[in-house]
Amino acid sequence: MNAEIPDKLFFKIGEVASITGVKPHVLRYWESEFGSFSPSKSRTQQRQYQKKDIELILQLKDLLYNQGFTIAGARKTLKAAKKNKMTSVSVKSDREHLLQLREELRDLRALFR
């Protein structure tokens, strides 16, 4: 998954196919199978992929082509990864919040001594 992704806001489907090595009809199929990405469309109805979409496509390609996952297995793996990422972010922010409260309590305690 070491594809060099140019620094652009939007990519057309042909550019994405070239970057990822995945044919356009496969990209359109994956778009229908995985709710994880759905590129926006321009006024002329051309798909406009973002860098995060390309990163996800590269991840899907690795799961399906290199690791041998089925579509259903790849879908489950992505959902689990997303859930774990959300949980770790939530835990981190909760921990930061608790540390901040702890500091505020120390400050309050110092005021009343």
N, C-alpha and C positions, 0 to 999 in steps of 0.2 A: 504494500500500500504506500509506496514511496513516489507517487505521482506528483509532479510539480504542478500546483494549481496557481495559475496567474492571479495577480491581485486586481480583480475586477468586481464590480457589483453584481452583474448578471451575465449568464452564459446561455447561448442557444444550444439546442439539443445536439447539433452536430459537433459543437465545441466540447460538450460534455462527453460525447461518444469518443472523441479523439483523445481527451485527457484520461478517461477511465478505461478505454479499450472495451467498452460495452456498447453493442449496436443500439441505434435509436429505437427499434421496435421492442428490444428487451427493456430499455429504460421506460418506455410507455407501459409495458406490461407490469414491471415492478411498481410503477406509480399506482396502478390499479390494485395490486396485491398488498402493498405495504402502505398503511395510512401515515407512516412516519414522514413521508415527504410528498408534497404536492406543489410543484413549481407554479408560480404565478404566470399569468399570460399577458402578453403585450396587447396593445390595441388591435394589432393584426392577428391576434390569437396564437402567436408563437410562444412556446414554453420559455420561461425565463428562470433558469436555475441559479441558485446562490451557492456560495462556497460551502456552506453547511450541507446543502443537498449533495454536492459532489463528494464531500467527506463521507456521507452516509452511503452513497452509491459504492464507494470504494470498500466500505465496511461490508456491505451486502455482497459485493463481488467476492471478497475474501471468504465470507461465511459459506456462500453457495458453491463457488468454484474450487477454492483451496481446501476448505475444511469439510466439505461434503455434506453440509446441512441441506435439508429439504426446505421448501418455501415455508412450511409451517414451523419447522425447527428454527429457521432464521428469524421468523416473526416473534417466536417465544423468546429467543435469545435477546433480540433488540428490546422487547418489552421489559425483560428482567434487568437489562443493563440500564434502561431509562429509569426504572423504579429504584434501583440501587443508587444511581446518580442523584435522584431527587431526595432519597433518604439521607445520603451523606451530606448533601447541601443543607437539608433541614436540621440534621443533628449539629452540623457545624454552626449554623446560625443560632440554634438554641443554646449551644455551649457559649458562644460569644455573648449572647444576651445574659446568661447566668453570670458570666464573669463581670459584665458591666454592672449588674445588680449588686454583686458582691462588693465591688469598688464603691458604689454609692452608699451601701450600708456602712462600710468602714468610715466613709466621710461623715455620715450622720452620727455614728457612734463617737467620732472624735469631737464633734460639735457639742455633745452633751456630757463630756468628761470634765 
